[in-house]
Amino acid sequence: MTETFAAIVCAHVIADFVFQTNWMVANKRAATPLDAHIAVMLVAAILCTGSLHPVLFAFALAYLGIDFVKTHSGAKGAVEFSS
């Protein structure tokens, strides 16, 4: 369980800070860049865990919801890493 959690955290860091492009950040309010970012996160999670477990797809949907709300709420500061 701890290894899986560490792998998912690693995938999140990779997706957000390594493979998230400036285009994704600048246009995350549009569907295509947000979907691309979620796809990158899902692929990173699959590669980091070495699994196609359905829970990873549930995490991707939750991540999509969180990013959608975060980018459309107008929140600034600790809630939002990039502007």
Distance bins in CASP14 RR format, pairs under 12 A and 6 or more apart:
PFRMAT RR
TARGET T0000
AUTHOR 0000-0000-0000
RMODE 2
METHOD distances of the structure
MODEL  1
1 7 0 0 0 0 0 1 0 0 0 0 0
1 8 0 0 0 0 0 1 0 0 0 0 0
1 49 0 0 0 0 0 1 0 0 0 0 0
1 55 0 0 0 0 0 1 0 0 0 0 0
2 8 0 0 0 0 0 1 0 0 0 0 0
2 9 0 0 0 0 0 1 0 0 0 0 0
3 9 0 0 0 0 0 1 0 0 0 0 0
3 10 0 0 0 0 0 1 0 0 0 0 0
3 48 0 0 0 0 0 1 0 0 0 0 0
3 49 0 0 0 0 1 0 0 0 0 0 0
3 50 0 0 0 0 0 1 0 0 0 0 0
3 51 0 0 0 0 0 1 0 0 0 0 0
4 10 0 0 0 0 0 1 0 0 0 0 0
4 11 0 0 0 0 0 1 0 0 0 0 0
4 45 0 0 0 0 1 0 0 0 0 0 0
4 48 0 0 0 0 1 0 0 0 0 0 0
4 49 1 0 0 1 0 0 0 0 0 0 0
4 50 0 0 0 0 1 0 0 0 0 0 0
4 51 0 0 0 0 1 0 0 0 0 0 0
4 53 0 0 0 0 1 0 0 0 0 0 0
4 55 0 0 0 0 1 0 0 0 0 0 0
4 56 0 0 0 0 1 0 0 0 0 0 0
4 59 0 0 0 0 0 1 0 0 0 0 0
5 11 0 0 0 0 0 1 0 0 0 0 0
5 12 0 0 0 0 0 1 0 0 0 0 0
5 45 0 0 0 0 0 1 0 0 0 0 0
5 48 0 0 0 0 0 1 0 0 0 0 0
5 49 0 0 0 0 1 0 0 0 0 0 0
5 55 0 0 0 0 0 1 0 0 0 0 0
5 59 0 0 0 0 0 1 0 0 0 0 0
6 12 0 0 0 0 0 1 0 0 0 0 0
6 13 0 0 0 0 0 1 0 0 0 0 0
6 45 0 0 0 0 0 1 0 0 0 0 0
6 48 0 0 0 0 1 0 0 0 0 0 0
6 49 0 0 0 0 1 0 0 0 0 0 0
7 13 0 0 0 0 0 1 0 0 0 0 0
7 14 0 0 0 0 0 1 0 0 0 0 0
7 44 0 0 0 0 1 0 0 0 0 0 0
7 45 1 0 0 1 0 0 0 0 0 0 0
7 46 0 0 0 0 1 0 0 0 0 0 0
7 47 0 0 0 0 1 0 0 0 0 0 0
7 48 1 0 1 0 0 0 0 0 0 0 0
7 49 1 0 1 0 0 0 0 0 0 0 0
7 50 1 0 0 1 0 0 0 0 0 0 0
7 51 0 0 0 0 1 0 0 0 0 0 0
7 53 0 0 0 0 0 1 0 0 0 0 0
7 55 0 0 0 0 0 1 0 0 0 0 0
7 56 0 0 0 0 1 0 0 0 0 0 0
7 59 0 0 0 0 0 1 0 0 0 0 0
8 14 0 0 0 0 0 1 0 0 0 0 0
8 15 0 0 0 0 0 1 0 0 0 0 0
8 41 0 0 0 0 1 0 0 0 0 0 0
8 42 0 0 0 0 0 1 0 0 0 0 0
8 44 0 0 0 0 1 0 0 0 0 0 0
8 45 1 0 1 0 0 0 0 0 0 0 0
8 46 0 0 0 0 0 1 0 0 0 0 0
8 47 0 0 0 0 0 1 0 0 0 0 0
8 48 1 0 0 1 0 0 0 0 0 0 0
8 49 1 0 0 1 0 0 0 0 0 0 0
8 50 0 0 0 0 0 1 0 0 0 0 0
8 51 0 0 0 0 0 1 0 0 0 0 0
8 53 0 0 0 0 0 1 0 0 0 0 0
8 55 0 0 0 0 1 0 0 0 0 0 0
8 56 1 0 0 1 0 0 0 0 0 0 0
8 58 0 0 0 0 0 1 0 0 0 0 0
8 59 1 0 0 1 0 0 0 0 0 0 0
8 60 0 0 0 0 0 1 0 0 0 0 0
8 62 0 0 0 0 0 1 0 0 0 0 0
8 63 0 0 0 0 0 1 0 0 0 0 0
9 15 0 0 0 0 0 1 0 0 0 0 0
9 16 0 0 0 0 0 1 0 0 0 0 0
9 17 0 0 0 0 0 1 0 0 0 0 0
9 41 0 0 0 0 0 1 0 0 0 0 0
9 44 0 0 0 0 0 1 0 0 0 0 0
9 45 0 0 0 0 0 1 0 0 0 0 0
9 48 0 0 0 0 1 0 0 0 0 0 0
9 49 0 0 0 0 0 1 0 0 0 0 0
9 59 0 0 0 0 0 1 0 0 0 0 0
10 16 0 0 0 0 0 1 0 0 0 0 0
10 17 0 0 0 0 0 1 0 0 0 0 0
10 18 0 0 0 0 0 1 0 0 0 0 0
10 41 0 0 0 0 0 1 0 0 0 0 0
10 44 1 0 0 1 0 0 0 0 0 0 0
10 45 0 0 0 0 1 0 0 0 0 0 0
10 47 0 0 0 0 1 0 0 0 0 0 0
10 48 1 0 1 0 0 0 0 0 0 0 0
10 49 0 0 0 0 1 0 0 0 0 0 0
10 50 0 0 0 0 0 1 0 0 0 0 0
11 17 0 0 0 0 0 1 0 0 0 0 0
11 18 0 0 0 0 0 1 0 0 0 0 0
11 19 0 0 0 0 0 1 0 0 0 0 0
11 38 0 0 0 0 0 1 0 0 0 0 0
11 40 0 0 0 0 1 0 0 0 0 0 0
11 41 1 0 0 1 0 0 0 0 0 0 0
11 42 0 0 0 0 1 0 0 0 0 0 0
11 43 0 0 0 0 1 0 0 0 0 0 0
11 44 1 1 0 0 0 0 0 0 0 0 0
11 45 1 0 1 0 0 0 0 0 0 0 0
11 46 0 0 0 0 1 0 0 0 0 0 0
11 47 1 0 0 1 0 0 0 0 0 0 0
11 48 1 0 1 0 0 0 0 0 0 0 0
11 49 1 0 0 1 0 0 0 0 0 0 0
11 50 0 0 0 0 0 1 0 0 0 0 0
11 51 0 0 0 0 0 1 0 0 0 0 0
11 56 0 0 0 0 1 0 0 0 0 0 0
11 59 0 0 0 0 1 0 0 0 0 0 0
11 60 0 0 0 0 0 1 0 0 0 0 0
11 63 0 0 0 0 0 1 0 0 0 0 0
12 18 0 0 0 0 0 1 0 0 0 0 0
12 19 0 0 0 0 0 1 0 0 0 0 0
12 20 0 0 0 0 0 1 0 0 0 0 0
12 37 0 0 0 0 0 1 0 0 0 0 0
12 38 0 0 0 0 0 1 0 0 0 0 0
12 40 0 0 0 0 0 1 0 0 0 0 0
12 41 1 0 0 1 0 0 0 0 0 0 0
12 42 0 0 0 0 0 1 0 0 0 0 0
12 44 1 0 0 1 0 0 0 0 0 0 0
12 45 1 0 0 1 0 0 0 0 0 0 0
12 48 0 0 0 0 1 0 0 0 0 0 0
12 49 0 0 0 0 0 1 0 0 0 0 0
12 56 0 0 0 0 0 1 0 0 0 0 0
12 59 0 0 0 0 1 0 0 0 0 0 0
12 60 0 0 0 0 0 1 0 0 0 0 0
12 62 0 0 0 0 0 1 0 0 0 0 0
12 63 1 0 0 1 0 0 0 0 0 0 0
12 66 0 0 0 0 0 1 0 0 0 0 0
12 67 0 0 0 0 0 1 0 0 0 0 0
12 81 0 0 0 0 0 1 0 0 0 0 0
13 19 0 0 0 0 0 1 0 0 0 0 0
13 20 0 0 0 0 0 1 0 0 0 0 0
13 41 0 0 0 0 0 1 0 0 0 0 0
13 44 0 0 0 0 1 0 0 0 0 0 0
13 45 0 0 0 0 0 1 0 0 0 0 0
13 48 0 0 0 0 1 0 0 0 0 0 0
13 81 0 0 0 0 0 1 0 0 0 0 0
14 20 0 0 0 0 1 0 0 0 0 0 0
14 37 0 0 0 0 0 1 0 0 0 0 0
14 40 0 0 0 0 1 0 0 0 0 0 0
14 41 0 0 0 0 1 0 0 0 0 0 0
14 42 0 0 0 0 0 1 0 0 0 0 0
14 43 0 0 0 0 1 0 0 0 0 0 0
14 44 1 0 1 0 0 0 0 0 0 0 0
14 45 0 0 0 0 1 0 0 0 0 0 0
14 46 0 0 0 0 0 1 0 0 0 0 0
14 47 0 0 0 0 1 0 0 0 0 0 0
14 48 1 0 0 1 0 0 0 0 0 0 0
15 21 0 0 0 0 0 1 0 0 0 0 0
15 24 0 0 0 0 1 0 0 0 0 0 0
15 36 0 0 0 0 0 1 0 0 0 0 0
15 37 1 0 0 1 0 0 0 0 0 0 0
15 38 0 0 0 0 1 0 0 0 0 0 0
15 39 0 0 0 0 1 0 0 0 0 0 0
15 40 1 0 1 0 0 0 0 0 0 0 0
15 41 1 1 0 0 0 0 0 0 0 0 0
15 42 0 0 0 0 1 0 0 0 0 0 0
15 43 0 0 0 0 1 0 0 0 0 0 0
15 44 1 0 1 0 0 0 0 0 0 0 0
15 45 1 0 0 1 0 0 0 0 0 0 0
15 46 0 0 0 0 0 1 0 0 0 0 0
15 47 0 0 0 0 0 1 0 0 0 0 0
15 48 0 0 0 0 1 0 0 0 0 0 0
15 59 0 0 0 0 0 1 0 0 0 0 0
15 60 0 0 0 0 0 1 0 0 0 0 0
15 63 0 0 0 0 1 0 0 0 0 0 0
15 67 0 0 0 0 0 1 0 0 0 0 0
16 24 0 0 0 0 1 0 0 0 0 0 0
16 25 0 0 0 0 1 0 0 0 0 0 0
16 28 0 0 0 0 0 1 0 0 0 0 0
16 37 0 0 0 0 1 0 0 0 0 0 0
16 38 0 0 0 0 0 1 0 0 0 0 0
16 40 0 0 0 0 1 0 0 0 0 0 0
16 41 1 0 0 1 0 0 0 0 0 0 0
16 44 0 0 0 0 1 0 0 0 0 0 0
16 63 0 0 0 0 1 0 0 0 0 0 0
16 66 0 0 0 0 0 1 0 0 0 0 0
16 67 0 0 0 0 1 0 0 0 0 0 0
16 70 0 0 0 0 0 1 0 0 0 0 0
16 80 0 0 0 0 0 1 0 0 0 0 0
16 81 1 0 0 1 0 0 0 0 0 0 0
16 82 0 0 0 0 1 0 0 0 0 0 0
17 24 0 0 0 0 0 1 0 0 0 0 0
17 25 0 0 0 0 0 1 0 0 0 0 0
17 37 0 0 0 0 0 1 0 0 0 0 0
17 40 0 0 0 0 0 1 0 0 0 0 0
17 41 0 0 0 0 0 1 0 0 0 0 0
17 44 0 0 0 0 0 1 0 0 0 0 0
17 81 0 0 0 0 1 0 0 0 0 0 0
17 82 0 0 0 0 1 0 0 0 0 0 0
18 40 0 0 0 0 1 0 0 0 0 0 0
18 41 0 0 0 0 0 1 0 0 0 0 0
18 44 0 0 0 0 1 0 0 0 0 0 0
18 48 0 0 0 0 0 1 0 0 0 0 0
19 25 0 0 0 0 0 1 0 0 0 0 0
19 36 0 0 0 0 1 0 0 0 0 0 0
19 37 0 0 0 0 1 0 0 0 0 0 0
19 38 0 0 0 0 0 1 0 0 0 0 0
19 39 0 0 0 0 0 1 0 0 0 0 0
19 40 1 0 1 0 0 0 0 0 0 0 0
19 41 0 0 0 0 1 0 0 0 0 0 0
19 42 0 0 0 0 0 1 0 0 0 0 0
19 43 0 0 0 0 1 0 0 0 0 0 0
19 44 1 0 0 1 0 0 0 0 0 0 0
19 47 0 0 0 0 0 1 0 0 0 0 0
20 26 0 0 0 0 0 1 0 0 0 0 0
20 27 0 0 0 0 0 1 0 0 0 0 0
20 28 0 0 0 0 1 0 0 0 0 0 0
20 33 0 0 0 0 1 0 0 0 0 0 0
20 34 0 0 0 0 0 1 0 0 0 0 0
20 36 0 0 0 0 1 0 0 0 0 0 0
20 37 1 0 1 0 0 0 0 0 0 0 0
20 38 0 0 0 0 0 1 0 0 0 0 0
20 39 0 0 0 0 0 1 0 0 0 0 0
20 40 1 0 0 1 0 0 0 0 0 0 0
20 41 0 0 0 0 1 0 0 0 0 0 0
20 44 0 0 0 0 0 1 0 0 0 0 0
20 67 0 0 0 0 0 1 0 0 0 0 0
20 81 0 0 0 0 1 0 0 0 0 0 0
20 82 0 0 0 0 1 0 0 0 0 0 0
21 27 0 0 0 0 1 0 0 0 0 0 0
21 28 0 0 0 0 0 1 0 0 0 0 0
21 33 0 0 0 0 1 0 0 0 0 0 0
21 36 0 0 0 0 1 0 0 0 0 0 0
21 37 0 0 0 0 1 0 0 0 0 0 0
21 40 0 0 0 0 1 0 0 0 0 0 0
21 82 0 0 0 0 0 1 0 0 0 0 0
22 28 0 0 0 0 0 1 0 0 0 0 0
22 33 0 0 0 0 0 1 0 0 0 0 0
22 37 0 0 0 0 0 1 0 0 0 0 0
22 82 0 0 0 0 1 0 0 0 0 0 0
22 83 0 0 0 0 0 1 0 0 0 0 0
23 30 0 0 0 0 0 1 0 0 0 0 0
23 32 0 0 0 0 1 0 0 0 0 0 0
23 33 1 0 0 1 0 0 0 0 0 0 0
23 34 0 0 0 0 0 1 0 0 0 0 0
23 36 0 0 0 0 1 0 0 0 0 0 0
23 37 0 0 0 0 1 0 0 0 0 0 0
23 40 0 0 0 0 0 1 0 0 0 0 0
24 30 0 0 0 0 1 0 0 0 0 0 0
24 31 0 0 0 0 0 1 0 0 0 0 0
24 32 0 0 0 0 1 0 0 0 0 0 0
24 33 1 0 1 0 0 0 0 0 0 0 0
24 34 1 0 0 1 0 0 0 0 0 0 0
24 35 0 0 0 0 1 0 0 0 0 0 0
24 36 1 0 1 0 0 0 0 0 0 0 0
24 37 1 0 1 0 0 0 0 0 0 0 0
24 38 0 0 0 0 1 0 0 0 0 0 0
24 39 0 0 0 0 0 1 0 0 0 0 0
24 40 1 0 0 1 0 0 0 0 0 0 0
24 41 0 0 0 0 0 1 0 0 0 0 0
24 67 0 0 0 0 0 1 0 0 0 0 0
24 71 0 0 0 0 0 1 0 0 0 0 0
24 82 0 0 0 0 1 0 0 0 0 0 0
25 33 0 0 0 0 1 0 0 0 0 0 0
25 34 0 0 0 0 0 1 0 0 0 0 0
25 36 0 0 0 0 0 1 0 0 0 0 0
25 37 0 0 0 0 1 0 0 0 0 0 0
25 67 0 0 0 0 0 1 0 0 0 0 0
25 71 0 0 0 0 1 0 0 0 0 0 0
25 80 0 0 0 0 0 1 0 0 0 0 0
25 81 0 0 0 0 1 0 0 0 0 0 0
25 82 1 0 1 0 0 0 0 0 0 0 0
25 83 0 0 0 0 1 0 0 0 0 0 0
26 33 1 0 0 1 0 0 0 0 0 0 0
26 34 0 0 0 0 0 1 0 0 0 0 0
26 37 0 0 0 0 0 1 0 0 0 0 0
26 71 0 0 0 0 0 1 0 0 0 0 0
26 82 0 0 0 0 1 0 0 0 0 0 0
26 83 0 0 0 0 1 0 0 0 0 0 0
27 33 1 0 1 0 0 0 0 0 0 0 0
27 34 0 0 0 0 1 0 0 0 0 0 0
27 35 0 0 0 0 0 1 0 0 0 0 0
27 36 0 0 0 0 1 0 0 0 0 0 0
27 37 0 0 0 0 1 0 0 0 0 0 0
27 71 0 0 0 0 1 0 0 0 0 0 0
27 82 0 0 0 0 0 1 0 0 0 0 0
28 34 1 0 1 0 0 0 0 0 0 0 0
28 35 0 0 0 0 0 1 0 0 0 0 0
28 36 0 0 0 0 1 0 0 0 0 0 0
28 37 1 0 0 1 0 0 0 0 0 0 0
28 38 0 0 0 0 0 1 0 0 0 0 0
28 64 0 0 0 0 0 1 0 0 0 0 0
28 65 0 0 0 0 0 1 0 0 0 0 0
28 66 0 0 0 0 0 1 0 0 0 0 0
28 67 1 0 0 1 0 0 0 0 0 0 0
28 68 0 0 0 0 1 0 0 0 0 0 0
28 69 0 0 0 0 0 1 0 0 0 0 0
28 70 0 0 0 0 1 0 0 0 0 0 0
28 71 1 0 1 0 0 0 0 0 0 0 0
28 72 0 0 0 0 1 0 0 0 0 0 0
28 74 0 0 0 0 0 1 0 0 0 0 0
28 80 0 0 0 0 0 1 0 0 0 0 0
28 81 0 0 0 0 0 1 0 0 0 0 0
28 82 0 0 0 0 1 0 0 0 0 0 0
28 83 0 0 0 0 0 1 0 0 0 0 0
29 37 0 0 0 0 0 1 0 0 0 0 0
29 67 0 0 0 0 0 1 0 0 0 0 0
29 68 0 0 0 0 1 0 0 0 0 0 0
29 69 0 0 0 0 0 1 0 0 0 0 0
29 70 0 0 0 0 0 1 0 0 0 0 0
29 71 1 0 1 0 0 0 0 0 0 0 0
29 72 1 0 0 1 0 0 0 0 0 0 0
29 73 0 0 0 0 0 1 0 0 0 0 0
29 74 0 0 0 0 1 0 0 0 0 0 0
30 36 0 0 0 0 1 0 0 0 0 0 0
30 37 0 0 0 0 0 1 0 0 0 0 0
30 68 0 0 0 0 0 1 0 0 0 0 0
30 71 0 0 0 0 1 0 0 0 0 0 0
30 72 0 0 0 0 0 1 0 0 0 0 0
31 37 0 0 0 0 0 1 0 0 0 0 0
31 38 0 0 0 0 0 1 0 0 0 0 0
31 39 0 0 0 0 0 1 0 0 0 0 0
31 64 0 0 0 0 0 1 0 0 0 0 0
31 67 0 0 0 0 0 1 0 0 0 0 0
31 68 0 0 0 0 1 0 0 0 0 0 0
31 71 0 0 0 0 0 1 0 0 0 0 0
31 72 0 0 0 0 0 1 0 0 0 0 0
32 38 0 0 0 0 0 1 0 0 0 0 0
32 39 0 0 0 0 0 1 0 0 0 0 0
33 39 0 0 0 0 0 1 0 0 0 0 0
33 40 0 0 0 0 0 1 0 0 0 0 0
33 67 0 0 0 0 0 1 0 0 0 0 0
33 68 0 0 0 0 0 1 0 0 0 0 0
33 71 0 0 0 0 1 0 0 0 0 0 0
34 40 0 0 0 0 0 1 0 0 0 0 0
34 41 0 0 0 0 0 1 0 0 0 0 0
34 60 0 0 0 0 0 1 0 0 0 0 0
34 63 0 0 0 0 0 1 0 0 0 0 0
34 64 1 0 0 1 0 0 0 0 0 0 0
34 65 0 0 0 0 1 0 0 0 0 0 0
34 66 0 0 0 0 0 1 0 0 0 0 0
34 67 1 0 0 1 0 0 0 0 0 0 0
34 68 1 0 0 1 0 0 0 0 0 0 0
34 69 0 0 0 0 0 1 0 0 0 0 0
34 70 0 0 0 0 0 1 0 0 0 0 0
34 71 1 0 0 1 0 0 0 0 0 0 0
34 72 0 0 0 0 0 1 0 0 0 0 0
35 41 0 0 0 0 0 1 0 0 0 0 0
35 42 0 0 0 0 0 1 0 0 0 0 0
35 60 0 0 0 0 0 1 0 0 0 0 0
35 61 0 0 0 0 0 1 0 0 0 0 0
35 63 0 0 0 0 0 1 0 0 0 0 0
35 64 1 0 0 1 0 0 0 0 0 0 0
35 65 0 0 0 0 0 1 0 0 0 0 0
35 67 0 0 0 0 0 1 0 0 0 0 0
35 68 0 0 0 0 0 1 0 0 0 0 0
36 42 0 0 0 0 0 1 0 0 0 0 0
36 43 0 0 0 0 0 1 0 0 0 0 0
36 64 0 0 0 0 0 1 0 0 0 0 0
36 67 0 0 0 0 0 1 0 0 0 0 0
37 43 0 0 0 0 0 1 0 0 0 0 0
37 44 0 0 0 0 0 1 0 0 0 0 0
37 60 0 0 0 0 0 1 0 0 0 0 0
37 63 0 0 0 0 1 0 0 0 0 0 0
37 64 0 0 0 0 1 0 0 0 0 0 0
37 65 0 0 0 0 0 1 0 0 0 0 0
37 66 0 0 0 0 0 1 0 0 0 0 0
37 67 1 0 0 1 0 0 0 0 0 0 0
37 68 0 0 0 0 0 1 0 0 0 0 0
37 70 0 0 0 0 0 1 0 0 0 0 0
37 71 0 0 0 0 0 1 0 0 0 0 0
37 82 0 0 0 0 0 1 0 0 0 0 0
38 44 0 0 0 0 0 1 0 0 0 0 0
38 45 0 0 0 0 0 1 0 0 0 0 0
38 56 0 0 0 0 0 1 0 0 0 0 0
38 57 0 0 0 0 0 1 0 0 0 0 0
38 59 0 0 0 0 0 1 0 0 0 0 0
38 60 1 0 1 0 0 0 0 0 0 0 0
38 61 0 0 0 0 1 0 0 0 0 0 0
38 62 0 0 0 0 0 1 0 0 0 0 0
38 63 1 0 0 1 0 0 0 0 0 0 0
38 64 1 0 1 0 0 0 0 0 0 0 0
38 65 0 0 0 0 1 0 0 0 0 0 0
38 66 0 0 0 0 0 1 0 0 0 0 0
38 67 1 0 0 1 0 0 0 0 0 0 0
38 68 0 0 0 0 1 0 0 0 0 0 0
39 45 0 0 0 0 0 1 0 0 0 0 0
39 46 0 0 0 0 0 1 0 0 0 0 0
39 57 0 0 0 0 0 1 0 0 0 0 0
39 60 0 0 0 0 1 0 0 0 0 0 0
39 63 0 0 0 0 0 1 0 0 0 0 0
39 64 0 0 0 0 1 0 0 0 0 0 0
40 46 0 0 0 0 0 1 0 0 0 0 0
40 47 0 0 0 0 0 1 0 0 0 0 0
40 60 0 0 0 0 0 1 0 0 0 0 0
40 63 0 0 0 0 0 1 0 0 0 0 0
40 64 0 0 0 0 0 1 0 0 0 0 0
40 67 0 0 0 0 0 1 0 0 0 0 0
41 47 0 0 0 0 0 1 0 0 0 0 0
41 48 0 0 0 0 0 1 0 0 0 0 0
41 56 0 0 0 0 1 0 0 0 0 0 0
41 57 0 0 0 0 0 1 0 0 0 0 0
41 59 0 0 0 0 1 0 0 0 0 0 0
41 60 1 0 0 1 0 0 0 0 0 0 0
41 61 0 0 0 0 0 1 0 0 0 0 0
41 62 0 0 0 0 0 1 0 0 0 0 0
41 63 1 0 1 0 0 0 0 0 0 0 0
41 64 0 0 0 0 1 0 0 0 0 0 0
41 65 0 0 0 0 0 1 0 0 0 0 0
41 66 0 0 0 0 0 1 0 0 0 0 0
41 67 0 0 0 0 1 0 0 0 0 0 0
42 48 0 0 0 0 0 1 0 0 0 0 0
42 49 0 0 0 0 0 1 0 0 0 0 0
42 51 0 0 0 0 0 1 0 0 0 0 0
42 52 0 0 0 0 0 1 0 0 0 0 0
42 53 0 0 0 0 0 1 0 0 0 0 0
42 54 0 0 0 0 0 1 0 0 0 0 0
42 55 0 0 0 0 0 1 0 0 0 0 0
42 56 1 0 0 1 0 0 0 0 0 0 0
42 57 1 0 0 1 0 0 0 0 0 0 0
42 58 0 0 0 0 0 1 0 0 0 0 0
42 59 0 0 0 0 1 0 0 0 0 0 0
42 60 1 0 1 0 0 0 0 0 0 0 0
42 61 0 0 0 0 1 0 0 0 0 0 0
42 62 0 0 0 0 0 1 0 0 0 0 0
42 63 0 0 0 0 1 0 0 0 0 0 0
42 64 0 0 0 0 1 0 0 0 0 0 0
43 49 0 0 0 0 0 1 0 0 0 0 0
43 50 0 0 0 0 0 1 0 0 0 0 0
43 52 0 0 0 0 0 1 0 0 0 0 0
43 56 0 0 0 0 1 0 0 0 0 0 0
43 57 0 0 0 0 0 1 0 0 0 0 0
43 60 0 0 0 0 1 0 0 0 0 0 0
44 50 0 0 0 0 0 1 0 0 0 0 0
44 56 0 0 0 0 0 1 0 0 0 0 0
44 59 0 0 0 0 0 1 0 0 0 0 0
44 60 0 0 0 0 0 1 0 0 0 0 0
44 63 0 0 0 0 0 1 0 0 0 0 0
45 51 0 0 0 0 1 0 0 0 0 0 0
45 52 0 0 0 0 1 0 0 0 0 0 0
45 53 0 0 0 0 1 0 0 0 0 0 0
45 54 0 0 0 0 0 1 0 0 0 0 0
45 55 0 0 0 0 1 0 0 0 0 0 0
45 56 1 0 1 0 0 0 0 0 0 0 0
45 57 0 0 0 0 1 0 0 0 0 0 0
45 58 0 0 0 0 0 1 0 0 0 0 0
45 59 1 0 0 1 0 0 0 0 0 0 0
45 60 1 0 0 1 0 0 0 0 0 0 0
45 62 0 0 0 0 0 1 0 0 0 0 0
45 63 0 0 0 0 1 0 0 0 0 0 0
46 52 1 0 0 1 0 0 0 0 0 0 0
46 53 0 0 0 0 1 0 0 0 0 0 0
46 54 0 0 0 0 0 1 0 0 0 0 0
46 55 0 0 0 0 0 1 0 0 0 0 0
46 56 1 0 0 1 0 0 0 0 0 0 0
46 57 0 0 0 0 1 0 0 0 0 0 0
46 59 0 0 0 0 0 1 0 0 0 0 0
46 60 0 0 0 0 1 0 0 0 0 0 0
47 56 0 0 0 0 0 1 0 0 0 0 0
48 56 0 0 0 0 1 0 0 0 0 0 0
48 59 0 0 0 0 0 1 0 0 0 0 0
49 55 0 0 0 0 1 0 0 0 0 0 0
49 56 1 0 0 1 0 0 0 0 0 0 0
49 57 0 0 0 0 0 1 0 0 0 0 0
49 59 0 0 0 0 0 1 0 0 0 0 0
50 56 0 0 0 0 1 0 0 0 0 0 0
51 57 0 0 0 0 0 1 0 0 0 0 0
51 59 0 0 0 0 0 1 0 0 0 0 0
52 60 0 0 0 0 0 1 0 0 0 0 0
53 59 0 0 0 0 1 0 0 0 0 0 0
53 60 0 0 0 0 0 1 0 0 0 0 0
54 60 0 0 0 0 0 1 0 0 0 0 0
54 61 0 0 0 0 0 1 0 0 0 0 0
55 61 0 0 0 0 0 1 0 0 0 0 0
55 62 0 0 0 0 0 1 0 0 0 0 0
56 62 0 0 0 0 0 1 0 0 0 0 0
56 63 0 0 0 0 0 1 0 0 0 0 0
57 63 0 0 0 0 0 1 0 0 0 0 0
57 64 0 0 0 0 0 1 0 0 0 0 0
58 64 0 0 0 0 0 1 0 0 0 0 0
58 65 0 0 0 0 0 1 0 0 0 0 0
59 65 0 0 0 0 0 1 0 0 0 0 0
59 66 0 0 0 0 0 1 0 0 0 0 0
60 66 0 0 0 0 0 1 0 0 0 0 0
60 67 0 0 0 0 0 1 0 0 0 0 0
61 67 0 0 0 0 0 1 0 0 0 0 0
61 68 0 0 0 0 0 1 0 0 0 0 0
62 68 0 0 0 0 0 1 0 0 0 0 0
62 69 0 0 0 0 0 1 0 0 0 0 0
63 69 0 0 0 0 0 1 0 0 0 0 0
63 70 0 0 0 0 0 1 0 0 0 0 0
64 70 0 0 0 0 0 1 0 0 0 0 0
64 71 0 0 0 0 0 1 0 0 0 0 0
65 71 0 0 0 0 1 0 0 0 0 0 0
65 72 0 0 0 0 1 0 0 0 0 0 0
65 73 0 0 0 0 0 1 0 0 0 0 0
66 72 0 0 0 0 0 1 0 0 0 0 0
66 73 0 0 0 0 0 1 0 0 0 0 0
66 75 0 0 0 0 0 1 0 0 0 0 0
66 79 0 0 0 0 1 0 0 0 0 0 0
66 80 0 0 0 0 0 1 0 0 0 0 0
67 73 0 0 0 0 0 1 0 0 0 0 0
67 75 0 0 0 0 0 1 0 0 0 0 0
67 79 0 0 0 0 0 1 0 0 0 0 0
67 80 0 0 0 0 0 1 0 0 0 0 0
67 81 0 0 0 0 0 1 0 0 0 0 0
67 82 0 0 0 0 0 1 0 0 0 0 0
68 74 0 0 0 0 0 1 0 0 0 0 0
69 75 0 0 0 0 1 0 0 0 0 0 0
69 79 0 0 0 0 1 0 0 0 0 0 0
69 80 0 0 0 0 0 1 0 0 0 0 0
70 76 0 0 0 0 0 1 0 0 0 0 0
70 77 0 0 0 0 0 1 0 0 0 0 0
70 78 0 0 0 0 0 1 0 0 0 0 0
70 79 1 0 0 1 0 0 0 0 0 0 0
70 80 1 0 0 1 0 0 0 0 0 0 0
70 81 0 0 0 0 1 0 0 0 0 0 0
70 82 0 0 0 0 0 1 0 0 0 0 0
70 83 0 0 0 0 0 1 0 0 0 0 0
71 79 0 0 0 0 0 1 0 0 0 0 0
71 80 1 0 0 1 0 0 0 0 0 0 0
71 81 0 0 0 0 0 1 0 0 0 0 0
71 82 0 0 0 0 1 0 0 0 0 0 0
71 83 0 0 0 0 0 1 0 0 0 0 0
72 80 0 0 0 0 0 1 0 0 0 0 0
73 79 1 0 0 1 0 0 0 0 0 0 0
73 80 0 0 0 0 1 0 0 0 0 0 0
74 80 1 0 0 1 0 0 0 0 0 0 0
74 83 0 0 0 0 1 0 0 0 0 0 0
75 81 0 0 0 0 0 1 0 0 0 0 0
75 83 0 0 0 0 0 1 0 0 0 0 0
76 82 0 0 0 0 0 1 0 0 0 0 0
76 83 1 0 0 1 0 0 0 0 0 0 0
77 83 0 0 0 0 1 0 0 0 0 0 0
END
